[in-house]
Every structure is written in C-alpha cells, then in structure tokens.
Amino acid sequence: MPDRPTQILEAAARLIARRGVRGLRVEEVSAEAAVSTALIYYHFKDRAGLLRRTLEFISQRAVRYTDAALETSDDPRVQLLLLELQDVPQVKENSAAWGELRATAVFDPDLRELLAAATRDWVEDLAGLIRQVQEAGAGGVGADPYAAAERLTALAEGLSERWLSGTTSLQRAHELLRGAVETELGPA
Amino acid sequence: MPDRPTQILEAAARLIARRGVRGLRVEEVSAEAAVSTALIYYHFKDRAGLLRRTLEFISQRAVRYTDAALETSDDPRVQLLLLELQDVPQVKENSAAWGELRATAVFDPDLRELLAAATRDWVEDLAGLIRQVQEAGAGGVGADPYAAAERLTALAEGLSERWLSGTTSLQRAHELLRGAVETELGPA
C-alpha cells in the first residue's frame, strides 16, 4: 500500500490520463484517491502545487518503467527503442498524462520549468545510451549523441501523441522509431 | 474583409492558440469575432461543429503558409525544412492551435478522424517533396519517402510543442530539424 501522498499522485496521474488536466478540480482528485480535500491541501498546498508534483511523479515513474524494461536486454540499441512507446496499461497511462502536461505547459507557464528539467534529464539519459552504442563499436560513429537524443525523444513525443490520438498504430510508431534509430546510428 | 464564417473561424483559431480549446465557450468565440452566438450556431450547428471546422481551417491555413514560404526557394531540400516551425506571428498562432487540437484529440474522439486525414495529407505532401529530392539526384537514394515524411512531420510536431512550451528555442528546433533532414537524406 503506497503512502498517502503517493496514493494522491497516482490518482491525479490516472485522472489526467483519462480526462486531461484542464479544469481538473482538487475535489475530483480527492474522490479518485478516496481521501479528503483537506489532506490534499495539507500535502500539496494548492492545485498548482499538486500539478507540479504530479508532473514530477509522472516523469520519475517513466524513468522507472524504462529502467525495468531495460533489464530485459543488454543491447543499448534495443534499449534506445523503448522510450515511452510501450503498450502496457500503466505505461500508456503515464504517456498520456505526460503528453497532456506537455501540451498544457504551452498555456501554463507554471509547468514550464519542471517540464524543461524533466525533458533535459531524459535527453541526457538517452545521449548516454548513444555514447555506449558508439563505444561498443555498434554504430553512430559520426553522430552528435546529444542532438541525436534530442531528435529521438522529440520524435517519440510526436509519435506518442499520434498513437494516443488514434492517428497512428502502435506498431507503425515502433517501426518509425526503429527506422529513426537506424537512420541516426546506421544499421546495427 | 473576410466573410462571416471565415471571421468566426479566425477568431476561434486565435482563441485556441491563446487559451486552449478545453472549456472554450461559443460565447467567447462570439465576443472575439464580434458576431452573435446565433450566427455561430447558424453556420456551425453546435460547438462540436465549430471545432471540427476550425481544425479544418487551421490545417488548410498551414498549407497556405507553407506554400507561400515555398515560393521563396526552388530547392526542395530547403522547402523540407519549413514545416510548421516559422517565427511569424500568424504561423506561430496556427501551430499553437493545431498542437492544442492534436493534444485534445487524445480525449475527444470527435476530432480524431479529421486530425488523421489532415496528418495524412501533410505526410503525403512531404513524401512528394522527398521524391523530388530523390529524382533531382540531391540525396535520399535509399530512403522510403513515406516513412521519412512520417518521421519528419512527427518530429516537427514534437519540436513545435517544445518550442511553444519554452523547452527548446526556435533556433535549436531548426538546427535539429535540419539535422534530421540530413540524416534522412544524406548531406546535400
């Protein structure tokens, strides 16, 4: 059983993935988490505080899901493909909530700093993986790891939104991402 | 002076770019367009009808902006770079509104079919440009034009959202997109 603040953040992420964040009221989160609104205000101060912590929570959870999936393979090239496109209900929920908070940051300056920091962390992690591929002699000799990581993560975000809005199938999104890794690093 | 329906669609696009589409009321569009709500209902039936036509309008306007910019260069490689990343107020407004409608389609099935059709048109246009590059002997010999176009447009969407949410500068977004075109098609 997660502690109360985690339980509240899980409920907030679930709601954001299901109905979006705009107009989301603290009362809805309280009903979803089965706790009082007072407890939410006690832990997160106000709605803005709750949203910022939820964005952080979603971003950290994405890292955990990716780390768990990474353990299924030692090949850094395979690991590059995971990104946020996984058809596991929890990962899909997380991608939807993360996408929604990204889209909302266009209108809500309050979310921007955290979004930029989380994006930077993700890009740096991926750039590290690309350097491993290069050092293992598995391709990408001429590539700038940071620029390639910026492109692959931005592409994953674009493809994730197409998948979640029904414009592209998950299988096609995977094919395109695999193609992008090959284009960036050359064939394995 | 644009006709009344166009004036209403322009006002709707402006509002969506500024404050998002969720919770947008027909009354706000009527105030922004300086027309009666009755006229909006007359032309668009209801809020859902207005949103669908606004999405179509934004998508067609994006094609017009791109066409206008295309005339500044005969080089299809240069034309590939334009996509939706242009720092012209009208184009920026259009990108913001388009991004918001994309993000909203995750929660609103009513927008999905139009979004998928508009995306398909855009991908096909770009695939045509890539074929021109190939036929002109200007690179991209081995590339699958349609897959490359799907990747470049999804990347442009991801980068556009990063630009509009303040995560990436427009200059960096352009550099990354230019790098992606070179990665897809080889150096010019």
Interface residues (C-beta under 8 A of the other chain):
Chain A: R19 G20 R22 G23 A96 G99 E100 R102 A103 T104 A105 V106 F107 P109 R112 L115 A116 T119 D144 A147 E150 R151 T153 A154 L155 A156 E157 G158 L159 E161 R162 L164 S165 G166 T167 T168 R172 E175 L176 G179 A180 T183 E184
Chain B: R19 G20 R22 G23 A96 G99 E100 R102 A103 T104 A105 V106 F107 P109 L111 R112 L115 A116 T119 D144 A147 E150 R151 T153 A154 L155 A156 E157 G158 L159 E161 R162 L164 S165 G166 T167 T168 R172 E175 L176 G179 A180 T183 E184
